[in-house]
Amino acid sequence: MSAVKARTQAINQRKSVLITADPALREELAGPGNAELFRTCTRFAEVSCREEV
């Protein structure tokens, strides 16, 4: 798979998750562009991992 195709697939997966997110969270994350959306989701994942330990 090419890097461009993988990037597009990752963006589409992230955005599809937002469809089922809590409406308040969905509204908060609707504005940022792809780069900011990825940074925000990465921070969520980091916090989630710390909470599991």
mmCIF entry with sequence, helices, sheets and N, C-alpha, C, O atoms, coordinates in Angstrom:
data_MODEL
# 
_entry.id   MODEL 
# 
_entity.id                         1 
_entity.type                       polymer 
_entity.pdbx_number_of_molecules   1 
# 
_entity_poly.entity_id                      1 
_entity_poly.type                           'polypeptide(L)' 
_entity_poly.nstd_linkage                   no 
_entity_poly.nstd_monomer                   no 
_entity_poly.pdbx_seq_one_letter_code       MSAVKARTQAINQRKSVLITADPALREELAGPGNAELFRTCTRFAEVSCREEV 
_entity_poly.pdbx_seq_one_letter_code_can   MSAVKARTQAINQRKSVLITADPALREELAGPGNAELFRTCTRFAEVSCREEV 
_entity_poly.pdbx_strand_id                 A 
# 
loop_
_entity_poly_seq.entity_id 
_entity_poly_seq.num 
_entity_poly_seq.mon_id 
_entity_poly_seq.hetero 
1 1  MET n 
1 2  SER n 
1 3  ALA n 
1 4  VAL n 
1 5  LYS n 
1 6  ALA n 
1 7  ARG n 
1 8  THR n 
1 9  GLN n 
1 10 ALA n 
1 11 ILE n 
1 12 ASN n 
1 13 GLN n 
1 14 ARG n 
1 15 LYS n 
1 16 SER n 
1 17 VAL n 
1 18 LEU n 
1 19 ILE n 
1 20 THR n 
1 21 ALA n 
1 22 ASP n 
1 23 PRO n 
1 24 ALA n 
1 25 LEU n 
1 26 ARG n 
1 27 GLU n 
1 28 GLU n 
1 29 LEU n 
1 30 ALA n 
1 31 GLY n 
1 32 PRO n 
1 33 GLY n 
1 34 ASN n 
1 35 ALA n 
1 36 GLU n 
1 37 LEU n 
1 38 PHE n 
1 39 ARG n 
1 40 THR n 
1 41 CYS n 
1 42 THR n 
1 43 ARG n 
1 44 PHE n 
1 45 ALA n 
1 46 GLU n 
1 47 VAL n 
1 48 SER n 
1 49 CYS n 
1 50 ARG n 
1 51 GLU n 
1 52 GLU n 
1 53 VAL n 
# 
_struct_asym.id          A 
_struct_asym.entity_id   1 
# 
loop_
_struct_conf.conf_type_id 
_struct_conf.id 
_struct_conf.pdbx_PDB_helix_id 
_struct_conf.beg_label_comp_id 
_struct_conf.beg_label_asym_id 
_struct_conf.beg_label_seq_id 
_struct_conf.pdbx_beg_PDB_ins_code 
_struct_conf.end_label_comp_id 
_struct_conf.end_label_asym_id 
_struct_conf.end_label_seq_id 
_struct_conf.pdbx_end_PDB_ins_code 
_struct_conf.beg_auth_comp_id 
_struct_conf.beg_auth_asym_id 
_struct_conf.beg_auth_seq_id 
_struct_conf.end_auth_comp_id 
_struct_conf.end_auth_asym_id 
_struct_conf.end_auth_seq_id 
_struct_conf.pdbx_PDB_helix_class 
_struct_conf.details 
_struct_conf.pdbx_PDB_helix_length 
HELX_P HELX_P1 AA1 ALA A 3  ? ILE A 19 ? ALA A 3  ILE A 19 1 ? 17 
HELX_P HELX_P2 AA2 PRO A 23 ? LEU A 29 ? PRO A 23 LEU A 29 1 ? 7  
HELX_P HELX_P3 AA3 ASN A 34 ? GLU A 52 ? ASN A 34 GLU A 52 1 ? 19 
# 
_struct_conf_type.id          HELX_P 
_struct_conf_type.criteria    ? 
_struct_conf_type.reference   ? 
# 
loop_
_atom_site.group_PDB 
_atom_site.id 
_atom_site.type_symbol 
_atom_site.label_atom_id 
_atom_site.label_alt_id 
_atom_site.label_comp_id 
_atom_site.label_asym_id 
_atom_site.label_entity_id 
_atom_site.label_seq_id 
_atom_site.pdbx_PDB_ins_code 
_atom_site.Cartn_x 
_atom_site.Cartn_y 
_atom_site.Cartn_z 
_atom_site.occupancy 
_atom_site.B_iso_or_equiv 
_atom_site.pdbx_formal_charge 
_atom_site.auth_seq_id 
_atom_site.auth_comp_id 
_atom_site.auth_asym_id 
_atom_site.auth_atom_id 
_atom_site.pdbx_PDB_model_num 
ATOM 1   N N  . MET A 1 1  ? 0.855   -1.179 0.000  1.00 0.00 ? 1  MET A N  1 
ATOM 2   C CA . MET A 1 1  ? 0.000   0.000  0.000  1.00 0.00 ? 1  MET A CA 1 
ATOM 3   C C  . MET A 1 1  ? 0.894   1.233  0.000  1.00 0.00 ? 1  MET A C  1 
ATOM 4   O O  . MET A 1 1  ? 1.890   1.285  0.722  1.00 0.00 ? 1  MET A O  1 
ATOM 5   N N  . SER A 1 2  ? 0.540   2.216  -0.803 1.00 0.00 ? 2  SER A N  1 
ATOM 6   C CA . SER A 1 2  ? 1.335   3.437  -0.862 1.00 0.00 ? 2  SER A CA 1 
ATOM 7   C C  . SER A 1 2  ? 1.103   4.282  0.393  1.00 0.00 ? 2  SER A C  1 
ATOM 8   O O  . SER A 1 2  ? 0.098   4.135  1.089  1.00 0.00 ? 2  SER A O  1 
ATOM 9   N N  . ALA A 1 3  ? 2.049   5.154  0.653  1.00 0.00 ? 3  ALA A N  1 
ATOM 10  C CA . ALA A 1 3  ? 1.935   6.023  1.829  1.00 0.00 ? 3  ALA A CA 1 
ATOM 11  C C  . ALA A 1 3  ? 0.728   6.948  1.708  1.00 0.00 ? 3  ALA A C  1 
ATOM 12  O O  . ALA A 1 3  ? 0.050   7.219  2.699  1.00 0.00 ? 3  ALA A O  1 
ATOM 13  N N  . VAL A 1 4  ? 0.460   7.427  0.506  1.00 0.00 ? 4  VAL A N  1 
ATOM 14  C CA . VAL A 1 4  ? -0.681  8.329  0.310  1.00 0.00 ? 4  VAL A CA 1 
ATOM 15  C C  . VAL A 1 4  ? -1.986  7.586  0.574  1.00 0.00 ? 4  VAL A C  1 
ATOM 16  O O  . VAL A 1 4  ? -2.897  8.121  1.205  1.00 0.00 ? 4  VAL A O  1 
ATOM 17  N N  . LYS A 1 5  ? -2.067  6.369  0.094  1.00 0.00 ? 5  LYS A N  1 
ATOM 18  C CA . LYS A 1 5  ? -3.275  5.570  0.303  1.00 0.00 ? 5  LYS A CA 1 
ATOM 19  C C  . LYS A 1 5  ? -3.456  5.259  1.796  1.00 0.00 ? 5  LYS A C  1 
ATOM 20  O O  . LYS A 1 5  ? -4.574  5.319  2.309  1.00 0.00 ? 5  LYS A O  1 
ATOM 21  N N  . ALA A 1 6  ? -2.371  4.932  2.486  1.00 0.00 ? 6  ALA A N  1 
ATOM 22  C CA . ALA A 1 6  ? -2.439  4.640  3.917  1.00 0.00 ? 6  ALA A CA 1 
ATOM 23  C C  . ALA A 1 6  ? -2.860  5.875  4.701  1.00 0.00 ? 6  ALA A C  1 
ATOM 24  O O  . ALA A 1 6  ? -3.644  5.782  5.646  1.00 0.00 ? 6  ALA A O  1 
ATOM 25  N N  . ARG A 1 7  ? -2.338  7.031  4.307  1.00 0.00 ? 7  ARG A N  1 
ATOM 26  C CA . ARG A 1 7  ? -2.698  8.286  4.984  1.00 0.00 ? 7  ARG A CA 1 
ATOM 27  C C  . ARG A 1 7  ? -4.182  8.570  4.802  1.00 0.00 ? 7  ARG A C  1 
ATOM 28  O O  . ARG A 1 7  ? -4.880  8.906  5.758  1.00 0.00 ? 7  ARG A O  1 
ATOM 29  N N  . THR A 1 8  ? -4.652  8.435  3.588  1.00 0.00 ? 8  THR A N  1 
ATOM 30  C CA . THR A 1 8  ? -6.068  8.679  3.304  1.00 0.00 ? 8  THR A CA 1 
ATOM 31  C C  . THR A 1 8  ? -6.954  7.729  4.098  1.00 0.00 ? 8  THR A C  1 
ATOM 32  O O  . THR A 1 8  ? -7.983  8.132  4.642  1.00 0.00 ? 8  THR A O  1 
ATOM 33  N N  . GLN A 1 9  ? -6.550  6.477  4.157  1.00 0.00 ? 9  GLN A N  1 
ATOM 34  C CA . GLN A 1 9  ? -7.323  5.491  4.904  1.00 0.00 ? 9  GLN A CA 1 
ATOM 35  C C  . GLN A 1 9  ? -7.360  5.840  6.395  1.00 0.00 ? 9  GLN A C  1 
ATOM 36  O O  . GLN A 1 9  ? -8.404  5.715  7.036  1.00 0.00 ? 9  GLN A O  1 
ATOM 37  N N  . ALA A 1 10 ? -6.230  6.276  6.945  1.00 0.00 ? 10 ALA A N  1 
ATOM 38  C CA . ALA A 1 10 ? -6.179  6.654  8.366  1.00 0.00 ? 10 ALA A CA 1 
ATOM 39  C C  . ALA A 1 10 ? -7.078  7.855  8.641  1.00 0.00 ? 10 ALA A C  1 
ATOM 40  O O  . ALA A 1 10 ? -7.793  7.883  9.643  1.00 0.00 ? 10 ALA A O  1 
ATOM 41  N N  . ILE A 1 11 ? -7.043  8.840  7.757  1.00 0.00 ? 11 ILE A N  1 
ATOM 42  C CA . ILE A 1 11 ? -7.901  10.024 7.922  1.00 0.00 ? 11 ILE A CA 1 
ATOM 43  C C  . ILE A 1 11 ? -9.367  9.618  7.889  1.00 0.00 ? 11 ILE A C  1 
ATOM 44  O O  . ILE A 1 11 ? -10.159 10.062 8.720  1.00 0.00 ? 11 ILE A O  1 
ATOM 45  N N  . ASN A 1 12 ? -9.723  8.784  6.938  1.00 0.00 ? 12 ASN A N  1 
ATOM 46  C CA . ASN A 1 12 ? -11.117 8.340  6.829  1.00 0.00 ? 12 ASN A CA 1 
ATOM 47  C C  . ASN A 1 12 ? -11.558 7.551  8.057  1.00 0.00 ? 12 ASN A C  1 
ATOM 48  O O  . ASN A 1 12 ? -12.694 7.697  8.507  1.00 0.00 ? 12 ASN A O  1 
ATOM 49  N N  . GLN A 1 13 ? -10.673 6.716  8.606  1.00 0.00 ? 13 GLN A N  1 
ATOM 50  C CA . GLN A 1 13 ? -11.011 5.949  9.807  1.00 0.00 ? 13 GLN A CA 1 
ATOM 51  C C  . GLN A 1 13 ? -11.230 6.865  10.993 1.00 0.00 ? 13 GLN A C  1 
ATOM 52  O O  . GLN A 1 13 ? -12.184 6.682  11.750 1.00 0.00 ? 13 GLN A O  1 
ATOM 53  N N  . ARG A 1 14 ? -10.359 7.851  11.165 1.00 0.00 ? 14 ARG A N  1 
ATOM 54  C CA . ARG A 1 14 ? -10.514 8.793  12.283 1.00 0.00 ? 14 ARG A CA 1 
ATOM 55  C C  . ARG A 1 14 ? -11.836 9.543  12.166 1.00 0.00 ? 14 ARG A C  1 
ATOM 56  O O  . ARG A 1 14 ? -12.565 9.691  13.147 1.00 0.00 ? 14 ARG A O  1 
ATOM 57  N N  . LYS A 1 15 ? -12.135 10.006 10.979 1.00 0.00 ? 15 LYS A N  1 
ATOM 58  C CA . LYS A 1 15 ? -13.369 10.766 10.785 1.00 0.00 ? 15 LYS A CA 1 
ATOM 59  C C  . LYS A 1 15 ? -14.601 9.884  10.966 1.00 0.00 ? 15 LYS A C  1 
ATOM 60  O O  . LYS A 1 15 ? -15.630 10.361 11.445 1.00 0.00 ? 15 LYS A O  1 
ATOM 61  N N  . SER A 1 16 ? -14.517 8.616  10.596 1.00 0.00 ? 16 SER A N  1 
ATOM 62  C CA . SER A 1 16 ? -15.677 7.741  10.769 1.00 0.00 ? 16 SER A CA 1 
ATOM 63  C C  . SER A 1 16 ? -15.950 7.472  12.240 1.00 0.00 ? 16 SER A C  1 
ATOM 64  O O  . SER A 1 16 ? -17.101 7.258  12.620 1.00 0.00 ? 16 SER A O  1 
ATOM 65  N N  . VAL A 1 17 ? -14.931 7.476  13.065 1.00 0.00 ? 17 VAL A N  1 
ATOM 66  C CA . VAL A 1 17 ? -15.115 7.304  14.504 1.00 0.00 ? 17 VAL A CA 1 
ATOM 67  C C  . VAL A 1 17 ? -15.902 8.477  15.076 1.00 0.00 ? 17 VAL A C  1 
ATOM 68  O O  . VAL A 1 17 ? -16.711 8.302  15.987 1.00 0.00 ? 17 VAL A O  1 
ATOM 69  N N  . LEU A 1 18 ? -15.670 9.657  14.549 1.00 0.00 ? 18 LEU A N  1 
ATOM 70  C CA . LEU A 1 18 ? -16.365 10.837 15.048 1.00 0.00 ? 18 LEU A CA 1 
ATOM 71  C C  . LEU A 1 18 ? -17.866 10.769 14.819 1.00 0.00 ? 18 LEU A C  1 
ATOM 72  O O  . LEU A 1 18 ? -18.636 11.384 15.557 1.00 0.00 ? 18 LEU A O  1 
ATOM 73  N N  . ILE A 1 19 ? -18.280 10.035 13.812 1.00 0.00 ? 19 ILE A N  1 
ATOM 74  C CA . ILE A 1 19 ? -19.708 9.922  13.514 1.00 0.00 ? 19 ILE A CA 1 
ATOM 75  C C  . ILE A 1 19 ? -20.457 9.319  14.700 1.00 0.00 ? 19 ILE A C  1 
ATOM 76  O O  . ILE A 1 19 ? -21.599 9.694  14.967 1.00 0.00 ? 19 ILE A O  1 
ATOM 77  N N  . THR A 1 20 ? -19.828 8.398  15.405 1.00 0.00 ? 20 THR A N  1 
ATOM 78  C CA . THR A 1 20 ? -20.482 7.726  16.531 1.00 0.00 ? 20 THR A CA 1 
ATOM 79  C C  . THR A 1 20 ? -20.110 8.336  17.884 1.00 0.00 ? 20 THR A C  1 
ATOM 80  O O  . THR A 1 20 ? -20.543 7.846  18.927 1.00 0.00 ? 20 THR A O  1 
ATOM 81  N N  . ALA A 1 21 ? -19.313 9.401  17.866 1.00 0.00 ? 21 ALA A N  1 
ATOM 82  C CA . ALA A 1 21 ? -18.879 10.022 19.121 1.00 0.00 ? 21 ALA A CA 1 
ATOM 83  C C  . ALA A 1 21 ? -20.024 10.794 19.770 1.00 0.00 ? 21 ALA A C  1 
ATOM 84  O O  . ALA A 1 21 ? -21.027 11.114 19.133 1.00 0.00 ? 21 ALA A O  1 
ATOM 85  N N  . ASP A 1 22 ? -19.845 11.076 21.033 1.00 0.00 ? 22 ASP A N  1 
ATOM 86  C CA . ASP A 1 22 ? -20.778 11.920 21.778 1.00 0.00 ? 22 ASP A CA 1 
ATOM 87  C C  . ASP A 1 22 ? -20.946 13.234 21.017 1.00 0.00 ? 22 ASP A C  1 
ATOM 88  O O  . ASP A 1 22 ? -19.966 13.787 20.519 1.00 0.00 ? 22 ASP A O  1 
ATOM 89  N N  . PRO A 1 23 ? -22.188 13.743 20.920 1.00 0.00 ? 23 PRO A N  1 
ATOM 90  C CA . PRO A 1 23 ? -22.413 14.974 20.147 1.00 0.00 ? 23 PRO A CA 1 
ATOM 91  C C  . PRO A 1 23 ? -21.534 16.158 20.560 1.00 0.00 ? 23 PRO A C  1 
ATOM 92  O O  . PRO A 1 23 ? -21.089 16.913 19.696 1.00 0.00 ? 23 PRO A O  1 
ATOM 93  N N  . ALA A 1 24 ? -21.279 16.336 21.838 1.00 0.00 ? 24 ALA A N  1 
ATOM 94  C CA . ALA A 1 24 ? -20.441 17.452 22.293 1.00 0.00 ? 24 ALA A CA 1 
ATOM 95  C C  . ALA A 1 24 ? -19.003 17.279 21.797 1.00 0.00 ? 24 ALA A C  1 
ATOM 96  O O  . ALA A 1 24 ? -18.379 18.240 21.348 1.00 0.00 ? 24 ALA A O  1 
ATOM 97  N N  . LEU A 1 25 ? -18.488 16.070 21.876 1.00 0.00 ? 25 LEU A N  1 
ATOM 98  C CA . LEU A 1 25 ? -17.141 15.788 21.397 1.00 0.00 ? 25 LEU A CA 1 
ATOM 99  C C  . LEU A 1 25 ? -17.086 15.942 19.884 1.00 0.00 ? 25 LEU A C  1 
ATOM 100 O O  . LEU A 1 25 ? -16.134 16.506 19.346 1.00 0.00 ? 25 LEU A O  1 
ATOM 101 N N  . ARG A 1 26 ? -18.094 15.445 19.209 1.00 0.00 ? 26 ARG A N  1 
ATOM 102 C CA . ARG A 1 26 ? -18.147 15.540 17.752 1.00 0.00 ? 26 ARG A CA 1 
ATOM 103 C C  . ARG A 1 26 ? -18.115 17.014 17.321 1.00 0.00 ? 26 ARG A C  1 
ATOM 104 O O  . ARG A 1 26 ? -17.419 17.374 16.372 1.00 0.00 ? 26 ARG A O  1 
ATOM 105 N N  . GLU A 1 27 ? -18.872 17.857 18.023 1.00 0.00 ? 27 GLU A N  1 
ATOM 106 C CA . GLU A 1 27 ? -18.895 19.278 17.691 1.00 0.00 ? 27 GLU A CA 1 
ATOM 107 C C  . GLU A 1 27 ? -17.532 19.919 17.927 1.00 0.00 ? 27 GLU A C  1 
ATOM 108 O O  . GLU A 1 27 ? -17.072 20.732 17.125 1.00 0.00 ? 27 GLU A O  1 
ATOM 109 N N  . GLU A 1 28 ? -16.890 19.548 19.035 1.00 0.00 ? 28 GLU A N  1 
ATOM 110 C CA . GLU A 1 28 ? -15.571 20.098 19.365 1.00 0.00 ? 28 GLU A CA 1 
ATOM 111 C C  . GLU A 1 28 ? -14.530 19.722 18.313 1.00 0.00 ? 28 GLU A C  1 
ATOM 112 O O  . GLU A 1 28 ? -13.659 20.527 17.985 1.00 0.00 ? 28 GLU A O  1 
ATOM 113 N N  . LEU A 1 29 ? -14.616 18.509 17.787 1.00 0.00 ? 29 LEU A N  1 
ATOM 114 C CA . LEU A 1 29 ? -13.612 18.019 16.847 1.00 0.00 ? 29 LEU A CA 1 
ATOM 115 C C  . LEU A 1 29 ? -13.979 18.260 15.384 1.00 0.00 ? 29 LEU A C  1 
ATOM 116 O O  . LEU A 1 29 ? -13.238 17.850 14.490 1.00 0.00 ? 29 LEU A O  1 
ATOM 117 N N  . ALA A 1 30 ? -15.089 18.906 15.130 1.00 0.00 ? 30 ALA A N  1 
ATOM 118 C CA . ALA A 1 30 ? -15.517 19.138 13.753 1.00 0.00 ? 30 ALA A CA 1 
ATOM 119 C C  . ALA A 1 30 ? -14.699 20.226 13.062 1.00 0.00 ? 30 ALA A C  1 
ATOM 120 O O  . ALA A 1 30 ? -14.566 20.202 11.838 1.00 0.00 ? 30 ALA A O  1 
ATOM 121 N N  . GLY A 1 31 ? -14.156 21.163 13.805 1.00 0.00 ? 31 GLY A N  1 
ATOM 122 C CA . GLY A 1 31 ? -13.467 22.298 13.211 1.00 0.00 ? 31 GLY A CA 1 
ATOM 123 C C  . GLY A 1 31 ? -12.034 22.074 12.780 1.00 0.00 ? 31 GLY A C  1 
ATOM 124 O O  . GLY A 1 31 ? -11.645 22.537 11.708 1.00 0.00 ? 31 GLY A O  1 
ATOM 125 N N  . PRO A 1 32 ? -11.228 21.377 13.579 1.00 0.00 ? 32 PRO A N  1 
ATOM 126 C CA . PRO A 1 32 ? -9.804  21.276 13.235 1.00 0.00 ? 32 PRO A CA 1 
ATOM 127 C C  . PRO A 1 32 ? -9.573  20.536 11.917 1.00 0.00 ? 32 PRO A C  1 
ATOM 128 O O  . PRO A 1 32 ? -10.348 19.668 11.517 1.00 0.00 ? 32 PRO A O  1 
ATOM 129 N N  . GLY A 1 33 ? -8.478  20.914 11.264 1.00 0.00 ? 33 GLY A N  1 
ATOM 130 C CA . GLY A 1 33 ? -8.061  20.199 10.063 1.00 0.00 ? 33 GLY A CA 1 
ATOM 131 C C  . GLY A 1 33 ? -7.505  18.830 10.427 1.00 0.00 ? 33 GLY A C  1 
ATOM 132 O O  . GLY A 1 33 ? -7.452  18.468 11.602 1.00 0.00 ? 33 GLY A O  1 
ATOM 133 N N  . ASN A 1 34 ? -7.097  18.083 9.434  1.00 0.00 ? 34 ASN A N  1 
ATOM 134 C CA . ASN A 1 34 ? -6.633  16.715 9.660  1.00 0.00 ? 34 ASN A CA 1 
ATOM 135 C C  . ASN A 1 34 ? -5.444  16.633 10.610 1.00 0.00 ? 34 ASN A C  1 
ATOM 136 O O  . ASN A 1 34 ? -5.421  15.778 11.495 1.00 0.00 ? 34 ASN A O  1 
ATOM 137 N N  . ALA A 1 35 ? -4.454  17.513 10.440 1.00 0.00 ? 35 ALA A N  1 
ATOM 138 C CA . ALA A 1 35 ? -3.257  17.457 11.287 1.00 0.00 ? 35 ALA A CA 1 
ATOM 139 C C  . ALA A 1 35 ? -3.624  17.690 12.756 1.00 0.00 ? 35 ALA A C  1 
ATOM 140 O O  . ALA A 1 35 ? -3.182  16.950 13.634 1.00 0.00 ? 35 ALA A O  1 
ATOM 141 N N  . GLU A 1 36 ? -4.432  18.716 13.015 1.00 0.00 ? 36 GLU A N  1 
ATOM 142 C CA . GLU A 1 36 ? -4.837  19.003 14.400 1.00 0.00 ? 36 GLU A CA 1 
ATOM 143 C C  . GLU A 1 36 ? -5.722  17.889 14.945 1.00 0.00 ? 36 GLU A C  1 
ATOM 144 O O  . GLU A 1 36 ? -5.621  17.539 16.121 1.00 0.00 ? 36 GLU A O  1 
ATOM 145 N N  . LEU A 1 37 ? -6.575  17.337 14.116 1.00 0.00 ? 37 LEU A N  1 
ATOM 146 C CA . LEU A 1 37 ? -7.434  16.229 14.543 1.00 0.00 ? 37 LEU A CA 1 
ATOM 147 C C  . LEU A 1 37 ? -6.589  15.037 14.978 1.00 0.00 ? 37 LEU A C  1 
ATOM 148 O O  . LEU A 1 37 ? -6.894  14.407 15.991 1.00 0.00 ? 37 LEU A O  1 
ATOM 149 N N  . PHE A 1 38 ? -5.537  14.716 14.233 1.00 0.00 ? 38 PHE A N  1 
ATOM 150 C CA . PHE A 1 38 ? -4.663  13.612 14.602 1.00 0.00 ? 38 PHE A CA 1 
ATOM 151 C C  . PHE A 1 38 ? -3.927  13.894 15.901 1.00 0.00 ? 38 PHE A C  1 
ATOM 152 O O  . PHE A 1 38 ? -3.792  13.004 16.740 1.00 0.00 ? 38 PHE A O  1 
ATOM 153 N N  . ARG A 1 39 ? -3.449  15.123 16.079 1.00 0.00 ? 39 ARG A N  1 
ATOM 154 C CA . ARG A 1 39 ? -2.758  15.465 17.335 1.00 0.00 ? 39 ARG A CA 1 
ATOM 155 C C  . ARG A 1 39 ? -3.709  15.328 18.518 1.00 0.00 ? 39 ARG A C  1 
ATOM 156 O O  . ARG A 1 39 ? -3.329  14.796 19.561 1.00 0.00 ? 39 ARG A O  1 
ATOM 157 N N  . THR A 1 40 ? -4.927  15.799 18.363 1.00 0.00 ? 40 THR A N  1 
ATOM 158 C CA . THR A 1 40 ? -5.919  15.723 19.436 1.00 0.00 ? 40 THR A CA 1 
ATOM 159 C C  . THR A 1 40 ? -6.239  14.269 19.766 1.00 0.00 ? 40 THR A C  1 
ATOM 160 O O  . THR A 1 40 ? -6.274  13.896 20.938 1.00 0.00 ? 40 THR A O  1 
ATOM 161 N N  . CYS A 1 41 ? -6.472  13.453 18.757 1.00 0.00 ? 41 CYS A N  1 
ATOM 162 C CA . CYS A 1 41 ? -6.781  12.045 18.989 1.00 0.00 ? 41 CYS A CA 1 
ATOM 163 C C  . CYS A 1 41 ? -5.609  11.309 19.630 1.00 0.00 ? 41 CYS A C  1 
ATOM 164 O O  . CYS A 1 41 ? -5.803  10.402 20.439 1.00 0.00 ? 41 CYS A O  1 
ATOM 165 N N  . THR A 1 42 ? -4.392  11.707 19.263 1.00 0.00 ? 42 THR A N  1 
ATOM 166 C CA . THR A 1 42 ? -3.210  11.105 19.879 1.00 0.00 ? 42 THR A CA 1 
ATOM 167 C C  . THR A 1 42 ? -3.161  11.437 21.361 1.00 0.00 ? 42 THR A C  1 
ATOM 168 O O  . THR A 1 42 ? -2.825  10.582 22.180 1.00 0.00 ? 42 THR A O  1 
ATOM 169 N N  . ARG A 1 43 ? -3.494  12.675 21.710 1.00 0.00 ? 43 ARG A N  1 
ATOM 170 C CA . ARG A 1 43 ? -3.520  13.049 23.137 1.00 0.00 ? 43 ARG A CA 1 
ATOM 171 C C  . ARG A 1 43 ? -4.581  12.243 23.883 1.00 0.00 ? 43 ARG A C  1 
ATOM 172 O O  . ARG A 1 43 ? -4.345  11.808 25.010 1.00 0.00 ? 43 ARG A O  1 
ATOM 173 N N  . PHE A 1 44 ? -5.756  12.039 23.261 1.00 0.00 ? 44 PHE A N  1 
ATOM 174 C CA . PHE A 1 44 ? -6.799  11.223 23.887 1.00 0.00 ? 44 PHE A CA 1 
ATOM 175 C C  . PHE A 1 44 ? -6.271  9.811  24.150 1.00 0.00 ? 44 PHE A C  1 
ATOM 176 O O  . PHE A 1 44 ? -6.487  9.250  25.224 1.00 0.00 ? 44 PHE A O  1 
ATOM 177 N N  . ALA A 1 45 ? -5.586  9.251  23.171 1.00 0.00 ? 45 ALA A N  1 
ATOM 178 C CA . ALA A 1 45 ? -5.065  7.888  23.301 1.00 0.00 ? 45 ALA A CA 1 
ATOM 179 C C  . ALA A 1 45 ? -4.021  7.813  24.411 1.00 0.00 ? 45 ALA A C  1 
ATOM 180 O O  . ALA A 1 45 ? -3.996  6.851  25.179 1.00 0.00 ? 45 ALA A O  1 
ATOM 181 N N  . GLU A 1 46 ? -3.160  8.827  24.494 1.00 0.00 ? 46 GLU A N  1 
ATOM 182 C CA . GLU A 1 46 ? -2.138  8.841  25.540 1.00 0.00 ? 46 GLU A CA 1 
ATOM 183 C C  . GLU A 1 46 ? -2.771  8.899  26.927 1.00 0.00 ? 46 GLU A C  1 
ATOM 184 O O  . GLU A 1 46 ? -2.337  8.190  27.836 1.00 0.00 ? 46 GLU A O  1 
ATOM 185 N N  . VAL A 1 47 ? -3.777  9.724  27.095 1.00 0.00 ? 47 VAL A N  1 
ATOM 186 C CA . VAL A 1 47 ? -4.472  9.831  28.385 1.00 0.00 ? 47 VAL A CA 1 
ATOM 187 C C  . VAL A 1 47 ? -5.157  8.513  28.706 1.00 0.00 ? 47 VAL A C  1 
ATOM 188 O O  . VAL A 1 47 ? -5.099  8.051  29.845 1.00 0.00 ? 47 VAL A O  1 
ATOM 189 N N  . SER A 1 48 ? -5.799  7.908  27.731 1.00 0.00 ? 48 SER A N  1 
ATOM 190 C CA . SER A 1 48 ? -6.478  6.642  27.928 1.00 0.00 ? 48 SER A CA 1 
ATOM 191 C C  . SER A 1 48 ? -5.507  5.547  28.363 1.00 0.00 ? 48 SER A C  1 
ATOM 192 O O  . SER A 1 48 ? -5.821  4.750  29.247 1.00 0.00 ? 48 SER A O  1 
ATOM 193 N N  . CYS A 1 49 ? -4.325  5.509  27.741 1.00 0.00 ? 49 CYS A N  1 
ATOM 194 C CA . CYS A 1 49 ? -3.321  4.504  28.098 1.00 0.00 ? 49 CYS A CA 1 
ATOM 195 C C  . CYS A 1 49 ? -2.836  4.697  29.520 1.00 0.00 ? 49 CYS A C  1 
ATOM 196 O O  . CYS A 1 49 ? -2.639  3.723  30.246 1.00 0.00 ? 49 CYS A O  1 
ATOM 197 N N  . ARG A 1 50 ? -2.640  5.941  29.927 1.00 0.00 ? 50 ARG A N  1 
ATOM 198 C CA . ARG A 1 50 ? -2.182  6.213  31.304 1.00 0.00 ? 50 ARG A CA 1 
ATOM 199 C C  . ARG A 1 50 ? -3.243  5.806  32.314 1.00 0.00 ? 50 ARG A C  1 
ATOM 200 O O  . ARG A 1 50 ? -2.914  5.324  33.398 1.00 0.00 ? 50 ARG A O  1 
ATOM 201 N N  . GLU A 1 51 ? -4.502  5.994  31.974 1.00 0.00 ? 51 GLU A N  1 
ATOM 202 C CA . GLU A 1 51 ? -5.584  5.648  32.894 1.00 0.00 ? 51 GLU A CA 1 
ATOM 203 C C  . GLU A 1 51 ? -5.729  4.143  33.058 1.00 0.00 ? 51 GLU A C  1 
ATOM 204 O O  . GLU A 1 51 ? -6.200  3.684  34.099 1.00 0.00 ? 51 GLU A O  1 
ATOM 205 N N  . GLU A 1 52 ? -5.334  3.364  32.051 1.00 0.00 ? 52 GLU A N  1 
ATOM 206 C CA . GLU A 1 52 ? -5.449  1.916  32.117 1.00 0.00 ? 52 GLU A CA 1 
ATOM 207 C C  . GLU A 1 52 ? -4.401  1.284  33.034 1.00 0.00 ? 52 GLU A C  1 
ATOM 208 O O  . GLU A 1 52 ? -4.590  0.171  33.525 1.00 0.00 ? 52 GLU A O  1 
ATOM 209 N N  . VAL A 1 53 ? -3.301  1.996  33.261 1.00 0.00 ? 53 VAL A N  1 
ATOM 210 C CA . VAL A 1 53 ? -2.199  1.447  34.073 1.00 0.00 ? 53 VAL A CA 1 
ATOM 211 C C  . VAL A 1 53 ? -2.506  1.523  35.522 1.00 0.00 ? 53 VAL A C  1 
ATOM 212 O O  . VAL A 1 53 ? -1.694  1.107  36.348 1.00 0.00 ? 53 VAL A O  1 
# 
